Amino acid sequence: MELIWKGIVEAFRLIFSGDPEVFGITLLTLKVSGMATLISLILGLPLGTVIGLCRFPGRKFILSIVNSSMGLPPVVVGLWVSIFLWRSGPFGFLNIMYTPTAIIIAQSVIACPLIIGLSAAALQQTSEKIRLQILAVGANKFQYLLLLLGEIKMSLMAAVIAGFGAVISEVGASMAVGGNIKGYTRVLTTATVLEVSKGQFDVAIALSIILCILAFTVTAILTMLQQKRQG
């Protein structure tokens, strides 16, 4: 209990003292996780829409792959992304290994299946009556799609929350492709692991508390946006 108490005290000290290193790590954590979630939404929503609404050969197989990918271990994602980004890899010429960009890419790979799978499932569950009503009012294909997405906006926001929660809490992929470089690629999860390895458990607890506060704050904001029309 003494160790936990020291961790809590250290967390408040780091927060209210405005420690520049912790502030930078927290800001980078929010930046890379936010960007990864946004990219996953931009890529995943159209793919989820196609899978959810269209009928084509191999659709169930593709959906099975997407659903299986929801549980991909972050360290495995980090390994494969790093293989592609190494100097000898297909995208080595980009020279983005051990950069925040590499972390964003890895985290996007983790979150994208969640966005695709959850949005596809939500669209598949839309009522046939609603679809017919939209078509009955003379909506074109684009309007039909927008109105249908509007019907599942709560589910879409839930997908975004799930995607953000998955990436902000992962450590394996960030460590593999980012290298945990101080002042450059170190995020809250990798910083916590580093402090544990050094035996600085009070600092590790403090960083974990800050991470939880950050995750809760962003999730609470997204939840309020999701629920604002529910009274």
Beta strands, then each sheet from edge to edge (+ up, - down):
end
